[in-house]
Amino acid sequence: MADDGARGKRLGRGLAALLGDMETESGAVERARSQRRLPIEHLRRNPHNPRRRFDEDELAELTASVREKGIVQPIVVRPVGSGHEYEIIAGERRWRAAQAAGLHEVPVVIHEVSDSEALELAIIENVQRTDLNPLEEALGYDRLITEFTYSQNDLAKVIGKSRSHVANTLRLLKLPESVKDYLADGSLTAGHARALITADDAEALARRIVDEGLNVREAEALSQAAPRADGERAAKPKAEKDADTRALEKSLADALGLKVEIAHKDSGGQVKISYKTLEQLDEIVLRLRGS
């Protein structure tokens, strides 16, 4: 396994890097040498492709486009076996559309890569796409971490997303299988699902969200009202402070030079003054005493 810097340079740009769109002289020559047309029956799908579902309507639209204009962007493949077979690294959707359109040949770019490199490239190219469902994305991240020893930070850099996005997406794998099914078929979004992760009965809540067509905010409120998986009830979100209270907090903080928080209720409230040193505490005491 290459070090993190080399891996980021090698894989971070996904499909664009594979296709060699940086048209240096040597890159253009290499691309011309590796690009050709192959009989469609010589290609086979990548069994490790994290994308498992292909929207039928979108595939029908692509098929119509391919039938009229052909395949514009070549399919990225690698040679496998001893004959004339090639495994798809990127472009399975185009290959499926070409089959449906009745094409006999398709344009390809051939790359000599190992099994592990092909799997890494297939996963990274797919998770960089916006049309993976959240579960497929989570499974792709998990494979890169478990099989290729990526850390969450490494993965975030390579795919161009935040570490928190990677961590939150991986948490979806903790959900019950029935909730994952809702994610896979699009009945729930990632936002819906994240609201269910700590819920005690995520399956029942998921069914209610789907049946009632609740949005993410409504799903979050529903989850907060339900017992959590750790046996405690989720904390209620803090009420938004009004402008007058915020202004008074700022005025007191400016006067004291310390952080001040006011929790106001109809029946009373609290004023909280935070200090870091004993000298600051002495100063507060002196001020309260009027000294």
Secondary structure per residue as TSV (DSSP state, phi and psi in degrees):
chain	resnum	aa	ss	phi	psi
A	1	M	-	360.0	129.9
A	2	A	-	-69.4	161.4
A	3	D	-	-70.7	171.8
A	4	D	H	-60.7	-41.3
A	5	G	H	-64.4	-45.6
A	6	A	H	-64.6	-39.6
A	7	R	H	-64.5	-40.0
A	8	G	H	-63.6	-42.0
A	9	K	H	-67.2	-38.5
A	10	R	H	-72.7	-38.4
A	11	L	H	-114.3	-14.7
A	12	G	T	-61.0	-25.4
A	13	R	T	-97.0	5.1
A	14	G	H	57.0	-132.7
A	15	L	H	-64.2	-35.8
A	16	A	H	-60.1	-40.8
A	17	A	H	-65.9	-39.0
A	18	L	H	-62.3	-40.6
A	19	L	H	-79.1	-7.8
A	20	G	T	66.3	47.9
A	21	D	-	-78.3	-6.2
A	22	M	S	-81.6	95.7
A	23	E	-	-81.4	64.3
A	24	T	-	-70.7	167.3
A	25	E	H	-61.0	-46.9
A	26	S	H	-66.7	-36.2
A	27	G	H	-65.1	-40.5
A	28	A	H	-65.4	-39.8
A	29	V	H	-65.5	-44.5
A	30	E	H	-63.3	-40.6
A	31	R	H	-64.6	-43.1
A	32	A	H	-62.8	-35.9
A	33	R	H	-69.8	-35.5
A	34	S	H	-92.4	-13.8
A	35	Q	E	-90.9	134.2
A	36	R	E	-159.2	-177.9
A	37	R	E	-111.7	138.2
A	38	L	E	-128.6	150.1
A	39	P	E	-58.1	137.0
A	40	I	G	-62.8	-27.6
A	41	E	G	-75.1	-9.5
A	42	H	G	-82.8	-8.3
A	43	L	E	-97.9	147.9
A	44	R	E	-138.0	153.1
A	45	R	-	-70.5	157.5
A	46	N	-	-86.2	115.6
A	47	P	T	-65.7	-14.0
A	48	H	T	-99.4	6.1
A	49	N	-	-59.5	123.1
A	50	P	S	-67.5	-19.0
A	51	R	-	-80.3	120.2
A	52	R	-	-109.8	-24.8
A	53	R	-	-114.0	136.5
A	54	F	-	-124.5	116.8
A	55	D	-	-60.5	125.3
A	56	E	H	-66.0	-39.4
A	57	D	H	-65.8	-44.2
A	58	E	H	-65.3	-38.7
A	59	L	H	-66.5	-36.3
A	60	A	H	-64.9	-39.9
A	61	E	H	-64.4	-43.5
A	62	L	H	-65.3	-38.6
A	63	T	H	-59.9	-43.1
A	64	A	H	-62.7	-40.5
A	65	S	H	-66.7	-42.2
A	66	V	H	-65.8	-38.3
A	67	R	H	-63.0	-34.5
A	68	E	H	-86.6	-41.4
A	69	K	H	-117.5	-7.7
A	70	G	-	80.8	-175.9
A	71	I	-	-90.2	119.7
A	72	V	S	-82.3	-46.8
A	73	Q	S	-97.1	123.3
A	74	P	-	-61.5	154.0
A	75	I	E	-85.1	135.4
A	76	V	E	-91.2	125.3
A	77	V	E	-135.2	170.6
A	78	R	E	-138.7	146.3
A	79	P	E	-71.2	140.4
A	80	V	E	-137.0	153.3
A	81	G	T	72.8	-171.1
A	82	S	T	-102.1	-6.4
A	83	G	T	-101.5	-131.6
A	84	H	T	-114.9	37.9
A	85	E	E	-96.5	145.9
A	86	Y	E	-135.3	135.3
A	87	E	E	-97.5	136.0
A	88	I	E	-75.8	126.5
A	89	I	E	-91.0	-44.7
A	90	A	E	-147.5	131.3
A	91	G	-	119.4	22.3
A	92	E	H	-60.7	-36.4
A	93	R	H	-63.4	-40.9
A	94	R	H	-65.5	-37.9
A	95	W	H	-63.9	-42.9
A	96	R	H	-63.4	-42.0
A	97	A	H	-65.7	-38.6
A	98	A	H	-63.4	-39.5
A	99	Q	H	-62.2	-45.9
A	100	A	H	-65.1	-30.8
A	101	A	H	-82.3	-6.4
A	102	G	T	81.6	20.8
A	103	L	-	-71.8	146.3
A	104	H	S	-98.0	-27.1
A	105	E	E	-132.2	154.0
A	106	V	E	-137.0	148.9
A	107	P	E	-76.5	138.2
A	108	V	E	-136.5	157.7
A	109	V	E	-117.1	122.7
A	110	I	E	-98.3	130.6
A	111	H	-	-127.9	134.3
A	112	E	-	-87.7	101.5
A	113	V	-	-134.0	157.5
A	114	S	-	-76.0	171.4
A	115	D	H	-58.0	-46.2
A	116	S	H	-67.7	-39.6
A	117	E	H	-65.3	-40.3
A	118	A	H	-62.0	-40.5
A	119	L	H	-67.2	-44.4
A	120	E	H	-58.9	-48.0
A	121	L	H	-63.3	-40.8
A	122	A	H	-62.8	-44.3
A	123	I	H	-67.7	-47.9
A	124	I	H	-65.1	-41.7
A	125	E	H	-60.4	-38.3
A	126	N	H	-76.2	-39.6
A	127	V	H	-72.2	-18.2
A	128	Q	T	-76.4	-16.1
A	129	R	S	-77.8	157.3
A	130	T	S	-93.8	-4.1
A	131	D	-	-103.3	7.1
A	132	L	S	-72.9	140.6
A	133	N	-	-75.3	159.9
A	134	P	H	-57.0	-34.5
A	135	L	H	-69.3	-43.4
A	136	E	H	-60.7	-41.1
A	137	E	H	-61.9	-45.7
A	138	A	H	-62.0	-42.3
A	139	L	H	-65.2	-37.2
A	140	G	H	-63.4	-45.2
A	141	Y	H	-60.1	-44.0
A	142	D	H	-62.8	-38.9
A	143	R	H	-67.2	-40.1
A	144	L	H	-64.6	-35.8
A	145	I	H	-74.1	-45.1
A	146	T	H	-80.3	-35.0
A	147	E	H	-96.5	-21.9
A	148	F	H	-125.0	13.8
A	149	T	-	54.1	32.9
A	150	Y	-	-70.6	143.2
A	151	S	-	-88.9	167.4
A	152	Q	H	-63.0	-35.4
A	153	N	H	-66.0	-44.6
A	154	D	H	-57.5	-47.1
A	155	L	H	-63.3	-41.6
A	156	A	H	-60.4	-41.1
A	157	K	H	-67.8	-43.3
A	158	V	H	-65.3	-41.8
A	159	I	H	-93.8	-3.5
A	160	G	T	74.9	33.4
A	161	K	-	-126.6	166.8
A	162	S	-	-75.1	157.0
A	163	R	H	-63.9	-36.5
A	164	S	H	-64.5	-35.6
A	165	H	H	-63.2	-44.2
A	166	V	H	-62.0	-47.1
A	167	A	H	-62.9	-44.2
A	168	N	H	-66.4	-36.0
A	169	T	H	-67.8	-42.0
A	170	L	H	-63.0	-31.9
A	171	R	H	-63.2	-21.7
A	172	L	G	-63.6	-24.4
A	173	L	G	-70.1	-13.0
A	174	K	G	-81.6	-10.6
A	175	L	S	-71.4	155.2
A	176	P	-	-60.7	155.7
A	177	E	H	-59.1	-38.2
A	178	S	H	-65.1	-34.2
A	179	V	H	-71.6	-37.3
A	180	K	H	-61.4	-35.9
A	181	D	H	-62.4	-40.9
A	182	Y	H	-61.2	-39.4
A	183	L	H	-64.3	-44.0
A	184	A	H	-64.8	-37.0
A	185	D	T	-93.1	3.5
A	186	G	T	86.9	3.8
A	187	S	S	-68.1	-31.5
A	188	L	S	-119.8	145.4
A	189	T	-	-92.4	171.2
A	190	A	H	-61.3	-35.5
A	191	G	H	-62.9	-43.5
A	192	H	H	-57.8	-48.7
A	193	A	H	-66.0	-39.0
A	194	R	H	-62.0	-31.4
A	195	A	T	-68.9	-15.1
A	196	L	T	-101.2	-7.4
A	197	I	T	-59.6	-39.9
A	198	T	T	-97.5	4.7
A	199	A	B	-73.2	146.8
A	200	D	T	-69.8	-40.3
A	201	D	T	-124.0	72.3
A	202	A	H	-61.1	-34.0
A	203	E	H	-64.7	-45.2
A	204	A	H	-65.5	-41.3
A	205	L	H	-65.7	-39.1
A	206	A	H	-63.0	-43.4
A	207	R	H	-60.7	-40.6
A	208	R	H	-66.7	-41.1
A	209	I	H	-60.5	-43.8
A	210	V	H	-69.6	-46.6
A	211	D	H	-62.9	-39.1
A	212	E	H	-94.0	-2.8
A	213	G	T	63.0	39.1
A	214	L	-	-71.4	144.2
A	215	N	-	-83.0	178.9
A	216	V	H	-63.7	-42.3
A	217	R	H	-62.2	-41.5
A	218	E	H	-67.3	-35.8
A	219	A	H	-66.2	-39.9
A	220	E	H	-63.1	-43.2
A	221	A	H	-63.6	-39.9
A	222	L	H	-63.8	-42.6
A	223	S	H	-67.8	-37.8
A	224	Q	H	-66.8	-29.6
A	225	A	H	-80.0	-16.2
A	226	A	S	-94.4	156.6
A	227	P	B	-61.8	146.1
A	228	R	B	-87.0	166.5
A	229	A	T	-65.2	-22.1
A	230	D	T	-87.7	6.9
A	231	G	S	92.0	-5.9
A	232	E	S	-106.1	156.0
A	233	R	B	-84.1	136.9
A	234	A	-	-60.8	142.4
A	235	A	-	-67.2	141.4
A	236	K	-	-72.4	143.2
A	237	P	-	-65.4	144.9
A	238	K	-	-67.4	138.7
A	239	A	-	-69.2	143.6
A	240	E	-	-68.1	131.5
A	241	K	-	-77.3	145.4
A	242	D	-	-77.3	167.1
A	243	A	H	-62.9	-37.7
A	244	D	H	-64.8	-40.9
A	245	T	H	-66.2	-42.0
A	246	R	H	-63.8	-39.0
A	247	A	H	-65.6	-40.2
A	248	L	H	-67.2	-39.9
A	249	E	H	-58.7	-44.2
A	250	K	H	-65.5	-40.2
A	251	S	H	-62.9	-45.6
A	252	L	H	-66.9	-39.4
A	253	A	H	-63.8	-39.7
A	254	D	H	-65.1	-38.4
A	255	A	H	-70.6	-37.8
A	256	L	H	-91.8	-22.5
A	257	G	T	73.8	20.7
A	258	L	S	-134.0	163.2
A	259	K	E	-73.7	132.0
A	260	V	E	-127.4	132.8
A	261	E	E	-125.2	135.8
A	262	I	E	-118.1	123.1
A	263	A	E	-110.1	102.1
A	264	H	E	-104.7	132.1
A	265	K	E	-128.3	168.1
A	266	D	T	-59.6	-36.0
A	267	S	T	-93.6	3.6
A	268	G	E	146.4	-154.4
A	269	G	E	174.6	-168.6
A	270	Q	E	-136.9	148.7
A	271	V	E	-117.3	121.1
A	272	K	E	-112.3	121.7
A	273	I	E	-112.1	121.7
A	274	S	E	-97.8	136.5
A	275	Y	-	-132.2	159.9
A	276	K	S	-114.7	-23.0
A	277	T	S	-129.3	162.8
A	278	L	H	-66.5	-30.8
A	279	E	H	-63.2	-40.0
A	280	Q	H	-66.1	-37.5
A	281	L	H	-63.7	-43.7
A	282	D	H	-59.1	-39.8
A	283	E	H	-64.6	-40.0
A	284	I	H	-62.4	-46.3
A	285	V	H	-59.8	-45.0
A	286	L	H	-60.5	-41.3
A	287	R	H	-66.9	-41.7
A	288	L	H	-65.7	-32.3
A	289	R	H	-79.9	-11.4
A	290	G	T	78.3	20.0
A	291	S	-	-81.9	360.0
